[in-house]
Amino acid sequence: MNMHLDITVNCQKSKVLTRLRTNRERHAELVKEARAGYVATARKALSQKLDSLASGRVISVYVSLAVPLDYTSHYDTVIAMLEAHTGEHIELGATEFRNLMEDKWDWREQFIGTNKLYSSETAKLEEGG
C-alpha cells in the first residue's frame, strides 16, 4: 500500500538501522521456517506419488507447490545504504517509514500469502501477530 503523504520525518540513522536489522532477522527466521515446511510438504507429496507408482498405479506425477518467498535482499540493500550514509540522521517519507520502521512493505501480502502455507509463524502475521 503506497501512502501519498507529503510528510517527512527526520530520524536517527542508528534507530532506523536497529529497527531494520531486527525486522530483517525476523524475516529471515520466517523464511527459514517456510523453507523447512516447504521441503517437508514436497517430500510428502513426492513420496505419496512414488508409493502409488511403486504399487503399479498409473497416476499423474505433477506436483505444484509455491516456493517460499524471500525478500531478505531488500533489507540487506537498505541496511548497506544506511551504513554508507554519512549523516547521523535520515529523512523518511511515509512509504520509507512504513517499510523501514513498521516493516510494511509492498510485497508483504504476497510474502504472507505464500509463506503461510509452510510457516505457522508467518500465518500469525496475517492475523495481526
N, C-alpha and C positions, 0 to 999 in steps of 0.2 A: 504494500500500500504506500504510494507516494503521497506525501503531505505537501501541500503548496502553501507554506507559511513563509512570510518574509522576516522571520525571527532568526537571529543567530545568537549563540551563546559563546562566551569566552571561557574555556575550560582549562584546568591544569592538565598539561600533557601527561604527567605521571598518573593522575587519576584515571584518565581515559585509557592509558596503557594497562593499568592494573585491571580495570573492568574488562577490557578487550581480551587480555590473557586468560582471565577467569572464564569468560564466555567461550574462548577457543578450547580451553581444556574440557569444559562440559560438552561442547560439540564433538570433540574427538572421542570422548567416552561414549557418547550416544552412537557415533559411527561404529566404534569397535563392537558395541553390543549388537547393533543391527547386522554387522557383517557376520558375527558368530551365529546369530539367528538365521541369517540367510543360508550359510553353509549347512547348518543343521536341517533346514527346510529342504534345501536342494538335495542333500544326501538321502533324506527320507523319500522324496518324490522319485529320485532315480532308483533307489533300492526297490521301491514298490514296482517300478517298471521292469527292472531286471528280474525280480521274483516272478512276475507274470510271464515274461519271456522264457525264463528257465523252466516254467511249468508247461511250456508248449503253447501258450496262448499267443495268438497273433493280435497285437494291440498297437495303438499309436504310441510312439515313443516321444512325442512332442511334449516338452515341459517349458512353461513360460513363467519365469519369476522376475519381478522387477528387482534390479540390482540396487542395493542401498546407495543413497546419495551422500557425497562427502564434499563439503564446502570449506574444509579446513584451510585451503589455499587462500580463500578470501580473507580470513583472519590474518594469515601469515603476511599477505601483501600489505594490509593496513598497519599491522604491527611494525613491519620494516619501514614503511613510510613515516610513521610517527617517531620511530627511533632515529630516522635520518633528519627529522625536523629539528632545527637548531634552537628554536624558542622554548620557553618553559610553558607557554600557553598555546592553545589551538582553538580556532574558531570553528564551531559546528553549526550547520543549519539543521532544520528539522529532520531531514532524511538521514543525515550523518548521525545525528543524536539517536534516532531510533535504531539505526544499525549498530553503532558502536557502544552506546550506553544501555539501551534497552534490549539489545540482541534480537531485534525485529527486522529481519532482512526481507527483501522482496521474494526470496526463494524459500522463506520459512514454511509456508503452507505446503509446498511441493515436497520439501525435506521431510516434514512430519507425515504427510500422506503416504509416502513411500516407505520410510524407515520404520513407521509404527507397525508395519506388517511383521517385523522381526525383532522389535525392541519395545519392551513394556515401558521403559523409561521415556522413550520418545512418545509413546501413546499418551503418557501423562501430560505432555506438553499441550496436546490437543484439548485436554480437559482443563487447561489453565495452570498446570503444575510447573 
